[in-house]
């Protein structure tokens, strides 16, 4: 085998190994048996820094599957859910509440830029990968500490 061919095969193996490791990390961050990225959650109340306020809006399931909260001013920040929230297709389950597109939600949390998310500065982190997919750097983030259907 030529040296160049061997090097090319090694690069392919390294790339495949890196891709597999990324998939394992993303699967480990999800909850339950969810496919894809899982449900973006805080690991504890207040994990995303900022001043907490009452938050209310309409849950939207975007065309790409991302959950946003349509606020009264028309903005639709990407949602980072409270710890323990799970997902079942296009239904999200924070605690005992089941909510889907069009449901009005109310809770407490913080509205921030994506850069406030823990690990955002690391392009390989779960928060950055998921947030970038959901356009969080453009639409912003609402990190919920608690939420319920209205």
N, C-alpha and C positions, 0 to 999 in steps of 0.2 A: 504494500500500500504506500502511496506517495505521502510525504510528510504533510503537504497541503491538504490532502484528503483527510488524513487523520485529524489535523487541527480543526477542519470544518466539522467533522463528526463530533469532536469534543465540544465545540461551541454549541452544537445542536443539543447535545446531552445536558450541558450546563443550563441552557435556556429552558429546556423541558423540566429540569429539576427545579429551577427558580419558579416557573409557572406552577408546578405542582405544590411547592411550598406556599405560594401566594394563595392558591385555592384552599389549602388546609387552614391557613390563618383566617381567611374569610369565613369558612365553615365554622371554625371554632368561635368566632365572634357572634354568630347568629344564635337565635334561641329556638328551642324545639326542633321540629323537622322542616323548617322553612327552607325554601329553595333560594338561590341567589345570595344577595347580601344579608338577608335576614331583616330584623327590625333594628333600626338605629336607636339605641337607648343610652341614657346616662347610667353609669354604674352605681351612682349614689345621688341623692338629692343634692343639688348645688354643684355637681361635678363641672358643669359648664359655668364659668364665672360670670358675674354680672348681677345687677340689682333686680330682684324678683318683683313682678307685677302681676295683676290679674290679666289673663289673656282669654279672649273669646273670639271665635270665628267659625267658619264652615270648613269641614274636612273636604279636601279635594284629592282624588286619586288621579294623578297626571297620566298622560299617554304612555310615559316610560315606566309607569308603576310606582313612581315616587309619591309619597304623601306630603301634601302641603296644607297649610291652614290659611284660608282666605280671610283676611282681616277686613274690618269695616272700611279701611282706606283703599281696598282693592289689591293690596300686596299679598303675595302668597309665599311666605317663607317655608323652607323645608323643615319638617318636624323631626326633632330628636325627642323620643318618647321617654316617659318615666321608667325607672328600673323595673324589670319584670314584665314589661309589655310584650305581647306576642302578636303574631300575624297569621291570618288564615286567608290566603289569596288576597282579595282586595278589602278584607275586613281586618281591622286592627282591634286588639283586645287589651286595653290598659286596665288591669284589675279584673273586675267582673263586667265591665261595660264592653259592648260590641258596637263598633262604629264603622261606617263606610261612607263613600262619596255622598256629599249632600247633608250629612248629619252636622248639627250645630254642636260645638264643643266649648266647654268653659273650664278654666283651670288656672294654675299659677305657674309662672316660668319666667324666662328671660328671652328678649329679642336681641340677637347679636349678629355680627358679621361672622362668616365661616372661619375666619382666622382665630376666633375665640375658642374653637373646638380643641380639646386636648389632642395633640398629635397632628394638628392640621399642617404644621410646617414640614412634616415628613410625607412626601408624595406617596410612599408605600404604605402609609398607615390606613387602617380601616376607615377612620373618620374622613380622611382626605379622599380615598378611593370612592367611597360611597357618596360623600358630599359632592365631589366633582361630577359624578354620574348624574346626580340630582340637581346640578347647577347651583349649589349652595353659595358659591362665591358671588353669583349674580343676584339671586333671589333672597339671600339672607337665611337665617336660622331662627327657629323658635324652639328652645330647649324647655320642655315641660317637666316640672317636678311633680305635678298632679294634674289630672284631667278627667272629665266626665262628660257624658252626653247631656245636652240641655233639653 
